[in-house]
């Protein structure tokens, strides 16, 4: 599932207050309630349809699920919230909910959580706390994701690299460590010369050692986040809801400068070509041998019939191996006419009853720790080793939670323009990031 945020249309005035509650309806009326629920990932639709069927069987409440691609999804949510036609429950992202909550477009579910004594300790790490602001809660964790390396098995074999060595790669911004050596060796020009061999022609590269995913905004979740994080960089003065982005941190500039240097050297797929191909085609056609990616796309890579892919842990940096961890949650829209039934659906999504079903399909790792372990076992049963994603999730010291602030969409728009220029080799990262830091500080004021 796509996780990187993009700019939304401007959000309008708050929606009207909630309608009739189930407490005033007869049981017969409650049974006839149909909730609308929306999500963006087509791969997850079958799992949540199975959850919806199980929920209906036990509650009598119908759930109608709609699915749209990422961009259409958020544009549609924005429009429907303004027009009063929003779904009762939406799949939400931490980059979007603060603005929706600030506009009073989401329902505070903390009273329901307190009333029903929902066990928040069953969720992985601190995921549950990400959905709380000013004492109000806007979602229950439904899944989590981490980052690992996706690599082409044949490319590694052809380079005579022992796959076992990929489990303990190192990285630093001075010489790139063993990860830097790896992407050089995996890069092959049109004449068969590798990036670490004399005579390598960076103007005629057949396979790049490192693929380039577009987007990422101020976070660079899959693209570059793990490098500065492994140097001790932190995005915000506090998370969630920090007021100072640390984009002028020299460690961020060092990491991004090294990344840009690899582009200049011809080891990273150029931005123009990456944009033309897209992430999956660049890997499926072997234009790139390796790319960092999120656990939500495990199924895509493991199920490929064009190439054989496997997963390796992120490299260890000067301060260890670090990954962003993020998670989605269902949120109730403030305009729902069925808040009590919507809560029952949200509670069901956040419960073992649903998350165990999701685990069997193993499209994502459910937020409940036991269900996540079951999802990993589902992968193992199919011969897919996902330990690169799960081992790091079990180590609190390796986790950096997705940065959450207000005005995230505006900040991401500003940041993406700068990252684009860095990838196009048009700016010096240290200078561009300092200027960006000033602009983002003005936004957060």
Kinemage of the C-alpha trace (Angstrom):
@kinemage 1
@onewidth
@group {chain A} dominant
@subgroup {mainchain}
@vectorlist {calphas} color= white
{ca unk a 1} P 0.000 0.000 0.000
{ca unk a 2} L 1.209 3.461 -0.763
{ca unk a 3} L 2.221 5.385 2.312
{ca unk a 4} L 3.780 8.580 1.156
{ca unk a 5} L 1.615 11.666 1.556
{ca unk a 6} L 0.843 14.160 -1.230
{ca unk a 7} L -0.816 17.572 -1.124
{ca unk a 8} L -4.567 17.604 -0.487
{ca unk a 9} L -7.087 20.126 -1.674
{ca unk a 10} L -7.773 22.778 0.952
{ca unk a 11} L -10.040 21.435 3.676
{ca unk a 12} L -13.204 23.378 4.343
{ca unk a 13} L -15.415 24.004 7.322
{ca unk a 14} L -16.188 21.360 9.914
{ca unk a 15} L -18.985 18.864 9.376
{ca unk a 16} L -22.216 18.837 11.311
{ca unk a 17} L -22.530 16.981 14.607
{ca unk a 18} L -23.189 13.264 14.739
{ca unk a 19} L -26.652 11.937 14.073
{ca unk a 20} L -28.874 9.450 15.855
{ca unk a 21} L -27.054 6.969 18.042
{ca unk a 22} L -27.744 3.269 18.111
{ca unk a 23} L -28.835 3.602 21.756
{ca unk a 24} L -32.102 5.231 20.637
{ca unk a 25} L -32.777 2.736 17.803
{ca unk a 26} L -34.677 -0.514 18.040
{ca unk a 27} L -32.709 -3.732 17.510
{ca unk a 28} L -34.532 -4.193 14.225
{ca unk a 29} L -33.392 -0.760 13.025
{ca unk a 30} L -29.837 -1.407 14.125
{ca unk a 31} L -29.737 -4.608 12.083
{ca unk a 32} L -30.611 -2.649 8.950
{ca unk a 33} L -27.761 -0.169 9.325
{ca unk a 34} L -25.252 -0.177 6.474
{ca unk a 35} L -21.924 1.485 7.166
{ca unk a 36} L -19.649 2.786 4.425
{ca unk a 37} L -15.932 2.116 4.779
{ca unk a 38} L -13.170 3.252 2.426
{ca unk a 39} L -9.592 2.174 1.761
{ca unk a 40} L -6.978 2.799 -0.942
{ca unk a 41} L -5.051 -0.448 -1.264
{ca unk a 42} L -6.653 -3.004 -3.618
{ca unk a 43} L -4.436 -5.725 -2.178
{ca unk a 44} L -6.051 -5.288 1.229
{ca unk a 45} L -9.629 -5.216 -0.014
{ca unk a 46} L -10.181 -9.010 0.119
{ca unk a 47} L -8.896 -9.209 3.691
{ca unk a 48} L -11.136 -6.437 4.939
{ca unk a 49} L -14.094 -7.791 3.002
{ca unk a 50} L -13.576 -11.008 4.932
{ca unk a 51} L -13.514 -8.973 8.144
{ca unk a 52} L -16.690 -7.163 7.096
{ca unk a 53} L -18.475 -10.455 6.421
{ca unk a 54} L -17.465 -11.794 9.831
{ca unk a 55} L -18.534 -8.539 11.484
{ca unk a 56} L -21.942 -8.607 9.812
{ca unk a 57} L -22.460 -12.219 10.819
{ca unk a 58} L -22.011 -11.368 14.495
{ca unk a 59} L -23.488 -7.851 14.653
{ca unk a 60} L -26.103 -7.676 11.914
{ca unk a 61} L -24.523 -4.398 10.747
{ca unk a 62} L -23.731 -4.310 7.039
{ca unk a 63} L -20.461 -2.796 5.778
{ca unk a 64} L -20.093 -1.506 2.230
{ca unk a 65} L -16.430 -1.126 1.253
{ca unk a 66} L -15.184 1.240 -1.437
{ca unk a 67} L -11.630 1.360 -2.790
{ca unk a 68} L -9.773 3.993 -4.823
{ca unk a 69} L -6.117 4.530 -5.639
{ca unk a 70} L -4.071 6.730 -3.291
{ca unk a 71} L -4.467 10.105 -4.983
{ca unk a 72} L -8.115 9.625 -5.953
{ca unk a 73} L -8.814 8.318 -2.479
{ca unk a 74} L -7.623 11.416 -0.645
{ca unk a 75} L -9.131 13.832 -3.148
{ca unk a 76} L -12.405 11.966 -2.765
{ca unk a 77} L -12.256 12.007 1.038
{ca unk a 78} L -11.612 15.746 1.015
{ca unk a 79} L -14.534 16.457 -1.308
{ca unk a 80} L -16.936 14.141 0.500
{ca unk a 81} L -16.118 15.625 3.902
{ca unk a 82} L -16.973 19.069 2.580
{ca unk a 83} L -20.158 17.943 0.821
{ca unk a 84} L -21.438 15.800 3.688
{ca unk a 85} L -21.201 12.525 1.751
{ca unk a 86} L -18.132 11.089 3.468
{ca unk a 87} L -17.936 7.389 4.397
{ca unk a 88} L -18.787 6.514 7.982
{ca unk a 89} L -15.299 5.108 8.497
{ca unk a 90} L -12.125 5.862 6.551
{ca unk a 91} L -8.708 4.255 6.457
{ca unk a 92} L -6.474 7.020 7.802
{ca unk a 93} L -2.807 8.000 7.673
{ca unk a 94} L -0.860 9.852 10.371
{ca unk a 95} L 0.107 12.562 7.866
{ca unk a 96} L -3.544 13.417 7.258
{ca unk a 97} L -5.473 12.947 10.448
{ca unk a 98} L -4.137 16.022 12.322
{ca unk a 99} L -5.599 18.372 9.722
{ca unk a 100} L -8.878 16.459 9.585
{ca unk a 101} L -9.100 16.498 13.384
{ca unk a 102} L -8.286 20.218 13.534
{ca unk a 103} L -11.215 20.833 11.191
{ca unk a 104} L -13.521 18.776 13.439
{ca unk a 105} L -14.035 16.224 10.684
{ca unk a 106} L -13.186 13.164 12.778
{ca unk a 107} L -14.944 11.690 15.793
{ca unk a 108} L -13.111 11.367 19.097
{ca unk a 109} L -13.278 7.655 19.965
{ca unk a 110} L -11.590 7.908 23.377
{ca unk a 111} L -14.943 7.758 25.231
{ca unk a 112} L -15.723 4.501 23.415
{ca unk a 113} L -12.257 3.122 24.181
{ca unk a 114} L -12.704 3.955 27.873
{ca unk a 115} L -16.231 2.582 28.007
{ca unk a 116} L -15.346 -0.723 26.344
{ca unk a 117} L -11.960 -1.024 28.075
{ca unk a 118} L -10.056 -1.655 24.845
{ca unk a 119} L -6.613 -3.116 25.570
{ca unk a 120} L -4.152 -0.731 23.906
{ca unk a 121} L -1.122 -2.687 25.093
{ca unk a 122} L -1.727 -5.449 22.556
{ca unk a 123} L -0.555 -3.247 19.710
{ca unk a 124} L 3.022 -3.172 18.447
{ca unk a 125} L 5.280 -0.533 20.019
{ca unk a 126} L 3.777 2.916 20.502
{ca unk a 127} L 1.416 2.766 17.519
{ca unk a 128} L -1.666 3.462 19.617
{ca unk a 129} L -0.265 6.747 20.943
{ca unk a 130} L 0.213 8.160 17.444
{ca unk a 131} L -3.538 8.645 17.113
{ca unk a 132} L -3.994 10.804 20.214
{ca unk a 133} L -4.006 14.591 20.260
{ca unk a 134} L -5.024 16.790 23.182
{ca unk a 135} L -6.576 13.822 24.953
{ca unk a 136} L -8.701 12.826 21.960
{ca unk a 137} L -8.189 9.616 20.024
{ca unk a 138} L -8.876 9.332 16.312
{ca unk a 139} L -8.113 5.712 15.471
{ca unk a 140} L -7.138 2.231 16.614
{ca unk a 141} L -4.020 0.720 15.004
{ca unk a 142} L -4.770 -1.787 12.259
{ca unk a 143} L -1.292 -2.507 10.870
{ca unk a 144} L 2.347 -1.455 10.835
{ca unk a 145} L 5.157 -1.223 8.329
{ca unk a 146} L 8.940 -1.040 8.355
{ca unk a 147} L 11.578 -0.666 5.632
{ca unk a 148} L 14.065 -3.206 4.265
{ca unk a 149} L 16.108 -3.759 1.103
{ca unk a 150} L 14.549 -5.527 -1.888
{ca unk a 151} L 17.157 -7.105 -4.152
{ca unk a 152} L 17.255 -9.046 -7.400
{ca unk a 153} L 18.522 -12.530 -6.532
{ca unk a 154} L 20.118 -13.170 -9.941
{ca unk a 155} L 21.943 -9.833 -9.891
{ca unk a 156} L 23.492 -10.702 -6.543
{ca unk a 157} L 24.474 -14.158 -7.823
{ca unk a 158} L 25.954 -12.734 -11.045
{ca unk a 159} L 28.050 -10.305 -8.987
{ca unk a 160} L 29.359 -13.305 -6.996
{ca unk a 161} L 28.068 -11.822 -3.758
{ca unk a 162} L 27.177 -14.158 -0.895
{ca unk a 163} L 23.546 -13.317 0.032
{ca unk a 164} L 24.407 -13.978 3.676
{ca unk a 165} L 26.622 -10.881 3.691
{ca unk a 166} L 23.584 -8.730 2.925
{ca unk a 167} L 22.258 -9.411 6.403
{ca unk a 168} L 24.952 -7.288 8.027
{ca unk a 169} L 25.660 -4.396 5.664
{ca unk a 170} L 27.120 -1.176 7.036
{ca unk a 171} L 26.717 2.410 5.905
{ca unk a 172} L 28.292 5.777 6.695
{ca unk a 173} L 28.363 9.104 4.830
{ca unk a 174} L 32.158 9.136 4.460
{ca unk a 175} L 32.764 6.100 2.258
{ca unk a 176} L 29.349 4.419 2.123
{ca unk a 177} L 30.487 1.340 4.047
{ca unk a 178} L 29.760 -2.107 2.632
{ca unk a 179} L 26.409 -0.849 1.332
{ca unk a 180} L 28.247 1.661 -0.841
{ca unk a 181} L 30.462 -1.125 -2.137
{ca unk a 182} L 27.384 -3.249 -2.846
{ca unk a 183} L 25.581 -0.749 -5.056
{ca unk a 184} L 28.776 -0.138 -7.040
{ca unk a 185} L 29.203 -3.845 -7.702
{ca unk a 186} L 25.532 -4.288 -8.634
{ca unk a 187} L 25.741 -1.459 -11.174
{ca unk a 188} L 26.587 -2.744 -14.663
{ca unk a 189} L 27.128 -0.665 -17.802
{ca unk a 190} L 26.239 -1.600 -21.381
{ca unk a 191} L 29.672 -3.203 -21.866
{ca unk a 192} L 29.371 -5.423 -18.820
{ca unk a 193} L 31.675 -3.309 -16.652
{ca unk a 194} L 30.660 -3.024 -13.025
{ca unk a 195} L 30.648 0.188 -11.054
{ca unk a 196} L 33.721 -0.839 -9.067
{ca unk a 197} L 35.743 -1.804 -12.155
{ca unk a 198} L 38.086 0.265 -14.291
{ca unk a 199} L 36.461 1.451 -17.495
{ca unk a 200} L 32.933 1.660 -16.047
{ca unk a 201} L 30.851 4.077 -18.179
{ca unk a 202} L 28.290 5.907 -16.058
{ca unk a 203} L 26.683 7.384 -19.193
{ca unk a 204} L 25.655 3.931 -20.489
{ca unk a 205} L 24.313 2.011 -17.510
{ca unk a 206} L 22.284 -1.121 -18.193
{ca unk a 207} L 21.417 -1.965 -14.568
{ca unk a 208} L 21.733 0.522 -11.728
{ca unk a 209} L 22.734 -0.750 -8.318
{ca unk a 210} L 20.096 1.350 -6.574
{ca unk a 211} L 16.615 2.098 -7.850
{ca unk a 212} L 14.980 5.465 -7.183
{ca unk a 213} L 11.404 5.780 -5.953
{ca unk a 214} L 9.709 9.092 -6.615
{ca unk a 215} L 8.107 11.201 -3.898
{ca unk a 216} L 8.713 10.867 -0.187
{ca unk a 217} L 8.265 14.500 0.748
{ca unk a 218} L 9.817 15.678 3.977
{ca unk a 219} L 10.069 12.134 5.368
{ca unk a 220} L 11.682 10.110 2.563
{ca unk a 221} L 10.224 7.019 4.225
{ca unk a 222} L 11.527 4.409 1.795
{ca unk a 223} L 13.892 6.611 -0.195
{ca unk a 224} L 16.445 7.949 2.311
{ca unk a 225} L 15.064 8.157 5.864
{ca unk a 226} L 17.125 5.248 7.181
{ca unk a 227} L 20.445 6.937 6.380
{ca unk a 228} L 20.207 10.097 8.517
{ca unk a 229} L 18.234 8.223 11.177
{ca unk a 230} L 21.140 5.788 11.501
{ca unk a 231} L 23.366 8.807 12.241
{ca unk a 232} L 21.189 9.997 15.131
{ca unk a 233} L 19.068 12.458 13.160
{ca unk a 234} L 15.550 13.141 14.451
{ca unk a 235} L 12.912 14.855 12.331
{ca unk a 236} L 11.226 16.853 15.079
{ca unk a 237} L 11.876 18.394 18.466
{ca unk a 238} L 9.163 16.009 19.705
{ca unk a 239} L 6.895 13.468 18.072
{ca unk a 240} L 4.010 13.535 17.628
{ca unk a 241} L 3.102 17.192 17.104
{ca unk a 242} L 6.510 18.758 17.205
{ca unk a 243} L 6.843 22.387 16.207
{ca unk a 244} L 10.417 22.355 14.924
{ca unk a 245} L 11.579 20.269 11.977
{ca unk a 246} L 15.336 19.692 12.187
{ca unk a 247} L 15.955 20.051 8.459
{ca unk a 248} L 19.080 22.121 9.056
{ca unk a 249} L 20.727 19.278 11.007
{ca unk a 250} L 24.209 18.676 9.478
{ca unk a 251} L 23.660 14.925 9.738
{ca unk a 252} L 20.713 15.137 7.356
{ca unk a 253} L 22.781 17.172 4.905
{ca unk a 254} L 25.645 14.658 5.113
{ca unk a 255} L 23.367 11.714 4.380
{ca unk a 256} L 21.544 13.413 1.507
{ca unk a 257} L 24.846 14.655 0.049
{ca unk a 258} L 26.205 11.098 -0.012
{ca unk a 259} L 22.985 9.950 -1.705
{ca unk a 260} L 23.345 12.663 -4.338
{ca unk a 261} L 27.000 11.703 -4.868
{ca unk a 262} L 25.897 8.167 -5.759
{ca unk a 263} L 23.562 9.640 -8.362
{ca unk a 264} L 26.413 11.671 -9.829
{ca unk a 265} L 28.597 8.553 -9.937
{ca unk a 266} L 25.981 6.629 -11.940
{ca unk a 267} L 25.034 4.062 -9.286
{ca unk a 268} L 21.474 5.339 -8.729
{ca unk a 269} L 18.778 5.375 -11.402
{ca unk a 270} L 18.364 8.991 -12.625
{ca unk a 271} L 15.204 10.744 -11.527
{ca unk a 272} L 13.968 11.344 -15.073
{ca unk a 273} L 14.209 7.670 -15.950
{ca unk a 274} L 12.774 6.594 -12.597
{ca unk a 275} L 9.770 8.846 -13.144
{ca unk a 276} L 9.203 7.448 -16.607
{ca unk a 277} L 9.389 3.821 -15.463
{ca unk a 278} L 7.911 3.757 -11.975
{ca unk a 279} L 9.186 1.683 -9.060
{ca unk a 280} L 7.903 -1.770 -9.934
{ca unk a 281} L 8.689 -1.651 -13.679
{ca unk a 282} L 12.254 -0.471 -13.020
{ca unk a 283} L 12.830 -3.522 -10.849
{ca unk a 284} L 10.861 -5.976 -12.977
{ca unk a 285} L 12.779 -4.965 -16.131
{ca unk a 286} L 16.076 -5.089 -14.214
{ca unk a 287} L 16.877 -1.418 -14.687
{ca unk a 288} L 17.736 -1.493 -10.990
{ca unk a 289} L 19.070 -4.323 -8.834
{ca unk a 290} L 18.102 -3.096 -5.378
{ca unk a 291} L 15.714 -0.640 -3.752
{ca unk a 292} L 14.670 0.103 -0.153
{ca unk a 293} L 10.936 -0.504 0.199
{ca unk a 294} L 8.140 -0.900 2.711
{ca unk a 295} L 6.667 -4.111 4.074
{ca unk a 296} L 3.301 -3.265 2.502
{ca unk a 297} L 4.770 -4.361 -0.858
{ca unk a 298} L 6.153 -7.726 0.251
{ca unk a 299} L 3.497 -9.513 -1.777
{ca unk a 300} L 4.389 -7.572 -4.903
{ca unk a 301} L 8.037 -8.592 -4.818
{ca unk a 302} L 7.553 -12.116 -3.506
{ca unk a 303} L 4.889 -12.808 -6.124
{ca unk a 304} L 6.898 -11.542 -9.099
{ca unk a 305} L 7.118 -13.899 -12.074
{ca unk a 306} L 9.478 -11.672 -14.108
{ca unk a 307} L 12.313 -11.575 -11.569
{ca unk a 308} L 13.118 -13.322 -8.318
{ca unk a 309} L 13.429 -10.917 -5.391
{ca unk a 310} L 14.459 -11.372 -1.778
{ca unk a 311} L 14.751 -9.099 1.262
{ca unk a 312} L 17.695 -7.935 3.345
{ca unk a 313} L 17.895 -5.744 6.465
{ca unk a 314} L 18.717 -2.082 6.165
{ca unk a 315} L 22.428 -1.292 6.621
{ca unk a 316} L 23.767 -0.451 10.059
{ca unk a 317} L 24.780 3.183 10.306
{ca unk a 318} L 27.080 4.931 12.790
{ca unk a 319} L 24.358 4.667 15.448
{ca unk a 320} L 22.868 1.340 14.427
{ca unk a 321} L 20.145 0.119 12.127
{ca unk a 322} L 17.117 2.417 12.006
{ca unk a 323} L 13.758 2.305 10.264
{ca unk a 324} L 10.670 4.433 10.234
{ca unk a 325} L 7.710 2.508 11.568
{ca unk a 326} L 4.259 3.640 10.628
{ca unk a 327} L 0.740 2.298 10.919
{ca unk a 328} L -2.701 2.994 9.553
{ca unk a 329} L -5.944 3.202 11.512
{ca unk a 330} L -9.671 3.420 10.826
{ca unk a 331} L -11.203 6.777 11.781
{ca unk a 332} L -14.871 7.670 12.172
{ca unk a 333} L -15.955 10.751 10.272
{ca unk a 334} L -17.756 13.360 12.340
{ca unk a 335} L -20.766 13.452 10.034
{ca unk a 336} L -21.699 9.796 10.403
{ca unk a 337} L -25.339 9.125 11.254
{ca unk a 338} L -24.335 5.890 12.974
{ca unk a 339} L -21.534 6.671 15.443
{ca unk a 340} L -22.216 3.684 17.702
{ca unk a 341} L -22.274 1.183 14.868
{ca unk a 342} L -19.230 2.837 13.277
{ca unk a 343} L -17.391 2.407 16.563
{ca unk a 344} L -18.305 -1.279 16.655
{ca unk a 345} L -16.748 -1.658 13.185
{ca unk a 346} L -13.621 0.283 14.176
{ca unk a 347} L -13.308 -1.801 17.334
{ca unk a 348} L -13.682 -4.973 15.271
{ca unk a 349} L -10.940 -3.879 12.843
{ca unk a 350} L -8.671 -3.289 15.821
{ca unk a 351} L -9.461 -6.648 17.408
{ca unk a 352} L -7.935 -10.113 17.035
{ca unk a 353} L -11.136 -11.265 15.311
{ca unk a 354} L -10.277 -9.147 12.249
{ca unk a 355} L -6.527 -8.900 12.514
{ca unk a 356} L -6.140 -12.679 12.662
{ca unk a 357} L -8.037 -12.878 9.357
{ca unk a 358} L -5.761 -10.213 7.864
{ca unk a 359} L -2.738 -12.157 9.128
{ca unk a 360} L -3.743 -15.280 7.177
{ca unk a 361} L -3.636 -13.326 3.922
{ca unk a 362} L -0.366 -11.661 5.016
{ca unk a 363} L -0.810 -8.587 2.823
{ca unk a 364} L 0.373 -6.413 5.728
{ca unk a 365} L 1.531 -6.962 9.287
{ca unk a 366} L -1.447 -6.436 11.630
{ca unk a 367} L -0.943 -4.077 14.562
{ca unk a 368} L -1.640 -6.709 17.217
{ca unk a 369} L 1.668 -8.406 17.999
{ca unk a 370} L 0.337 -11.968 17.914
{ca unk a 371} L -1.389 -11.359 14.571
{ca unk a 372} L 1.794 -9.853 13.126
{ca unk a 373} L 3.672 -12.992 14.126
{ca unk a 374} L 1.005 -15.075 12.405
{ca unk a 375} L 1.391 -12.997 9.224
{ca unk a 376} L 5.150 -13.596 9.273
{ca unk a 377} L 4.492 -17.318 9.646
{ca unk a 378} L 2.131 -17.189 6.657
{ca unk a 379} L 4.994 -15.781 4.596
{ca unk a 380} L 7.428 -18.403 5.872
{ca unk a 381} L 4.996 -21.155 4.931
{ca unk a 382} L 5.228 -19.868 1.362
{ca unk a 383} L 9.011 -19.850 1.459
{ca unk a 384} L 9.342 -16.078 1.880
{ca unk a 385} L 11.769 -14.799 4.522
{ca unk a 386} L 10.420 -11.505 5.901
{ca unk a 387} L 12.709 -11.300 8.929
{ca unk a 388} L 14.312 -8.143 7.478
{ca unk a 389} L 11.028 -6.381 8.275
{ca unk a 390} L 10.000 -8.163 11.466
{ca unk a 391} L 13.286 -8.372 13.385
{ca unk a 392} L 13.790 -4.623 13.311
{ca unk a 393} L 10.187 -4.042 14.403
{ca unk a 394} L 10.881 -6.070 17.530
{ca unk a 395} L 13.775 -3.791 18.538
{ca unk a 396} L 12.481 -0.528 20.076
{ca unk a 397} L 15.927 1.093 19.735
{ca unk a 398} L 15.748 0.674 15.953
{ca unk a 399} L 12.363 2.333 15.503
{ca unk a 400} L 11.628 5.909 14.540
{ca unk a 401} L 7.945 6.759 14.402
{ca unk a 402} L 6.633 8.593 11.372
{ca unk a 403} L 6.876 12.337 12.117
{ca unk a 404} L 3.485 13.904 12.833
{ca unk a 405} L 2.732 17.630 12.663
{ca unk a 406} L 0.050 19.997 11.578
{ca unk a 407} L 0.153 21.361 8.008
{ca unk a 408} L 1.777 18.132 6.812
{ca unk a 409} L 0.516 18.498 3.259
{ca unk a 410} L 1.898 21.991 2.839
{ca unk a 411} L 5.223 20.926 4.357
{ca unk a 412} L 5.453 17.895 2.085
{ca unk a 413} L 4.799 19.998 -0.986
{ca unk a 414} L 7.648 22.351 -0.080
{ca unk a 415} L 9.988 19.481 0.789
{ca unk a 416} L 9.246 17.448 -2.311
{ca unk a 417} L 10.236 20.348 -4.545
{ca unk a 418} L 13.633 20.476 -2.802
{ca unk a 419} L 14.159 16.690 -2.941
{ca unk a 420} L 13.320 16.792 -6.658
{ca unk a 421} L 16.025 19.403 -7.200
{ca unk a 422} L 18.512 17.328 -5.208
{ca unk a 423} L 17.749 14.268 -7.320
{ca unk a 424} L 18.109 16.358 -10.469
{ca unk a 425} L 21.569 17.463 -9.231
{ca unk a 426} L 20.508 21.101 -9.398
{ca unk a 427} L 21.231 22.157 -5.810
{ca unk a 428} L 23.738 21.602 -3.014
{ca unk a 429} L 21.830 19.582 -0.364
{ca unk a 430} L 23.181 21.474 2.669
{ca unk a 431} L 22.155 24.860 1.244
{ca unk a 432} L 18.785 23.673 -0.040
{ca unk a 433} L 17.894 21.954 3.235
{ca unk a 434} L 18.716 25.062 5.280
{ca unk a 435} L 16.417 27.131 3.089
{ca unk a 436} L 13.730 24.473 3.380
{ca unk a 437} L 14.086 24.485 7.170
{ca unk a 438} L 13.303 28.206 7.222
{ca unk a 439} L 10.221 27.802 5.048
{ca unk a 440} L 8.912 24.871 7.098
{ca unk a 441} L 9.457 26.831 10.331
{ca unk a 442} L 7.288 29.610 8.920
{ca unk a 443} L 4.571 27.086 8.041
{ca unk a 444} L 4.590 25.578 11.531
{ca unk a 445} L 4.268 28.996 13.120
